[in-house]
Amino acid sequence: MNVKAITLYGKSGCINYEKAKMLCRMKGINFNYKQLGVDIDLPDLLKKIPQRKAVSLPQIFVQEGGLDTAYIGGYNELLSLSY
């Protein structure tokens, strides 16, 4: 997977957000963070997620080569991606 950038949607104090951020830094992947309740509200975040299957934070979207982003899930899904 040719990851260009990652968008993390989470909340302050979220341990899995901290782990996702650390993983991105270790892999040299650019990321930006959108805080729930500040940058986006829950209904708008859920509209972005296919079948609204989000049950935890962070929720992660990956941008590959072009401008399109793909929803991948949470921290565990990010960890399982091959780079």
CYANA upper distance limits for C-alpha pairs under 8 A (distance plus 0.5 A):
  1 MET  CA     64 GLU  CA      8.05
  1 MET  CA     81 LEU  CA      8.19
  1 MET  CA     82 SER  CA      6.78
  1 MET  CA     83 TYR  CA      5.76
  2 ASN  CA     64 GLU  CA      6.13
  2 ASN  CA     65 GLY  CA      7.14
  2 ASN  CA     83 TYR  CA      7.10
  3 VAL  CA     29 ILE  CA      7.64
  3 VAL  CA     62 VAL  CA      7.14
  3 VAL  CA     63 GLN  CA      6.51
  3 VAL  CA     64 GLU  CA      5.14
  3 VAL  CA     65 GLY  CA      7.54
  3 VAL  CA     83 TYR  CA      7.65
  4 LYS  CA     29 ILE  CA      7.40
  4 LYS  CA     30 ASN  CA      7.44
  4 LYS  CA     62 VAL  CA      8.10
  4 LYS  CA     63 GLN  CA      5.98
  4 LYS  CA     64 GLU  CA      5.47
  4 LYS  CA     65 GLY  CA      6.54
  5 ALA  CA     29 ILE  CA      6.58
  5 ALA  CA     30 ASN  CA      5.32
  5 ALA  CA     31 PHE  CA      5.85
  5 ALA  CA     32 ASN  CA      8.41
  5 ALA  CA     62 VAL  CA      6.59
  5 ALA  CA     63 GLN  CA      5.62
  5 ALA  CA     64 GLU  CA      7.49
  6 ILE  CA     29 ILE  CA      7.78
  6 ILE  CA     30 ASN  CA      6.82
  6 ILE  CA     31 PHE  CA      4.98
  6 ILE  CA     32 ASN  CA      6.96
  6 ILE  CA     60 ILE  CA      7.45
  6 ILE  CA     61 PHE  CA      6.23
  6 ILE  CA     62 VAL  CA      5.09
  6 ILE  CA     63 GLN  CA      6.49
  7 THR  CA     31 PHE  CA      6.05
  7 THR  CA     32 ASN  CA      5.49
  7 THR  CA     33 TYR  CA      6.36
  7 THR  CA     34 LYS  CA      7.78
  7 THR  CA     60 ILE  CA      6.30
  7 THR  CA     61 PHE  CA      5.70
  7 THR  CA     62 VAL  CA      7.00
  8 LEU  CA     17 TYR  CA      7.96
  8 LEU  CA     31 PHE  CA      7.66
  8 LEU  CA     32 ASN  CA      6.73
  8 LEU  CA     33 TYR  CA      5.36
  8 LEU  CA     34 LYS  CA      6.64
  8 LEU  CA     58 PRO  CA      6.54
  8 LEU  CA     59 GLN  CA      6.40
  8 LEU  CA     60 ILE  CA      5.28
  8 LEU  CA     61 PHE  CA      7.16
  9 TYR  CA     33 TYR  CA      6.47
  9 TYR  CA     34 LYS  CA      5.31
  9 TYR  CA     35 GLN  CA      6.38
  9 TYR  CA     36 LEU  CA      7.05
  9 TYR  CA     57 LEU  CA      7.51
  9 TYR  CA     58 PRO  CA      5.68
  9 TYR  CA     59 GLN  CA      5.56
  9 TYR  CA     60 ILE  CA      6.79
 10 GLY  CA     14 CYS  CA      7.45
 10 GLY  CA     17 TYR  CA      6.90
 10 GLY  CA     33 TYR  CA      7.88
 10 GLY  CA     34 LYS  CA      6.99
 10 GLY  CA     35 GLN  CA      5.75
 10 GLY  CA     36 LEU  CA      6.11
 10 GLY  CA     57 LEU  CA      5.73
 10 GLY  CA     58 PRO  CA      4.84
 10 GLY  CA     59 GLN  CA      7.07
 11 LYS  CA     17 TYR  CA      8.30
 11 LYS  CA     35 GLN  CA      5.71
 11 LYS  CA     36 LEU  CA      5.86
 11 LYS  CA     37 GLY  CA      8.42
 11 LYS  CA     57 LEU  CA      7.79
 11 LYS  CA     58 PRO  CA      7.94
 12 SER  CA     35 GLN  CA      7.69
 14 CYS  CA     18 GLU  CA      7.10
 14 CYS  CA     57 LEU  CA      7.74
 14 CYS  CA     58 PRO  CA      8.08
 15 ILE  CA     19 LYS  CA      6.80
 16 ASN  CA     20 ALA  CA      6.51
 16 ASN  CA     57 LEU  CA      7.60
 16 ASN  CA     58 PRO  CA      7.02
 16 ASN  CA     75 TYR  CA      6.57
 17 TYR  CA     21 LYS  CA      6.55
 17 TYR  CA     57 LEU  CA      7.65
 17 TYR  CA     58 PRO  CA      5.98
 17 TYR  CA     75 TYR  CA      7.86
 18 GLU  CA     22 MET  CA      6.69
 19 LYS  CA     23 LEU  CA      6.66
 19 LYS  CA     75 TYR  CA      8.01
 20 ALA  CA     24 CYS  CA      6.73
 20 ALA  CA     75 TYR  CA      6.31
 20 ALA  CA     78 LEU  CA      7.89
 20 ALA  CA     79 LEU  CA      8.45
 21 LYS  CA     25 ARG  CA      6.83
 21 LYS  CA     31 PHE  CA      8.19
 22 MET  CA     26 MET  CA      6.67
 23 LEU  CA     27 LYS  CA      6.66
 23 LEU  CA     79 LEU  CA      8.22
 24 CYS  CA     28 GLY  CA      6.40
 24 CYS  CA     29 ILE  CA      5.38
 24 CYS  CA     30 ASN  CA      7.39
 24 CYS  CA     31 PHE  CA      7.53
 25 ARG  CA     29 ILE  CA      6.60
 25 ARG  CA     30 ASN  CA      8.12
 34 LYS  CA     38 VAL  CA      8.24
 34 LYS  CA     39 ASP  CA      5.97
 34 LYS  CA     40 ILE  CA      7.40
 35 GLN  CA     39 ASP  CA      5.78
 35 GLN  CA     40 ILE  CA      7.11
 36 LEU  CA     40 ILE  CA      5.75
 36 LEU  CA     41 ASP  CA      6.13
 36 LEU  CA     42 LEU  CA      7.20
 37 GLY  CA     41 ASP  CA      5.40
 37 GLY  CA     42 LEU  CA      7.73
 40 ILE  CA     44 ASP  CA      6.97
 40 ILE  CA     45 LEU  CA      7.06
 41 ASP  CA     45 LEU  CA      6.80
 42 LEU  CA     46 LEU  CA      6.60
 43 PRO  CA     47 LYS  CA      6.85
 44 ASP  CA     48 LYS  CA      7.29
 45 LEU  CA     49 ILE  CA      7.35
 46 LEU  CA     52 ARG  CA      6.00
 46 LEU  CA     54 ALA  CA      7.82
 47 LYS  CA     52 ARG  CA      7.51
 48 LYS  CA     52 ARG  CA      8.39
 49 ILE  CA     53 LYS  CA      7.44
 49 ILE  CA     54 ALA  CA      7.59
 49 ILE  CA     71 TYR  CA      7.21
 50 PRO  CA     71 TYR  CA      8.15
 54 ALA  CA     59 GLN  CA      7.66
 54 ALA  CA     73 GLY  CA      7.76
 56 SER  CA     74 GLY  CA      7.72
 57 LEU  CA     74 GLY  CA      7.02
 58 PRO  CA     74 GLY  CA      6.06
 58 PRO  CA     75 TYR  CA      7.14
 59 GLN  CA     72 ILE  CA      8.39
 59 GLN  CA     73 GLY  CA      6.03
 59 GLN  CA     74 GLY  CA      5.33
 59 GLN  CA     75 TYR  CA      8.07
 60 ILE  CA     71 TYR  CA      6.69
 60 ILE  CA     72 ILE  CA      6.38
 60 ILE  CA     73 GLY  CA      5.97
 60 ILE  CA     74 GLY  CA      6.10
 60 ILE  CA     75 TYR  CA      7.97
 60 ILE  CA     78 LEU  CA      8.04
 61 PHE  CA     69 THR  CA      6.57
 61 PHE  CA     70 ALA  CA      5.87
 61 PHE  CA     71 TYR  CA      4.90
 61 PHE  CA     72 ILE  CA      6.27
 61 PHE  CA     73 GLY  CA      7.89
 62 VAL  CA     69 THR  CA      5.81
 62 VAL  CA     70 ALA  CA      5.73
 62 VAL  CA     71 TYR  CA      6.93
 62 VAL  CA     72 ILE  CA      7.40
 63 GLN  CA     67 LEU  CA      7.11
 63 GLN  CA     68 ASP  CA      6.54
 63 GLN  CA     69 THR  CA      4.86
 63 GLN  CA     70 ALA  CA      6.92
 64 GLU  CA     68 ASP  CA      7.63
 64 GLU  CA     69 THR  CA      7.37
 72 ILE  CA     77 GLU  CA      6.78
 72 ILE  CA     78 LEU  CA      7.52
 73 GLY  CA     77 GLU  CA      6.21
 73 GLY  CA     78 LEU  CA      7.84
 74 GLY  CA     78 LEU  CA      6.91
 75 TYR  CA     79 LEU  CA      6.65
 76 ASN  CA     80 SER  CA      6.79
 77 GLU  CA     81 LEU  CA      6.98
